[in-house]
C-alpha cells in the first residue's frame, strides 16, 4: 500500500512540476488585456460604442508602444548585468540611466493614453473616472494587469 501511494505521489509531483512552469511563462496577450480594460470601463462608466472604439484605439496604440519599450528594457537589463559582471562602473551608470529613461517613457505613455481616453468621456463619466482613480490611489493605473 505504501509503495503504491509513494508512486502516485511521485507521478503527481512530476506532472505538477511540468505544468507549473508552462503556466508561469506565458506573457499576457495585449489585445485581451485591452478588451478586459474596456469591458471594465464600459461597466463602470457606461461607455458608448463609439467611446469603446476610441478606447480600443488609444489603449492598443499604448500597448504597442509599451511592447517596444519592454524590448528595450530587456536589452538594458542585459547590459546592466553584463556591466556588473565586468565590474564596469561606466557601463553600470549607462545601463541604469537607460532603464530610468525607459521607465519614464513607460509612465508617460500610460499617462498620455489615460489623458486621451479621459477626453473622450462626458463630464459625468470624467467625474466617475476620477473617483475610480482616487479610490485606487494612483491616476492612470486602473485595469493594467
Secondary structure as GFF3:
##gff-version 3
##sequence-region A 1 145
A	DSSP	alpha_helix	2	24	.	.	.	ID=ss1
A	DSSP	alpha_helix	30	45	.	.	.	ID=ss2
A	DSSP	alpha_helix	49	86	.	.	.	ID=ss3
A	DSSP	alpha_helix	89	119	.	.	.	ID=ss4
A	DSSP	alpha_helix	123	136	.	.	.	ID=ss5
###
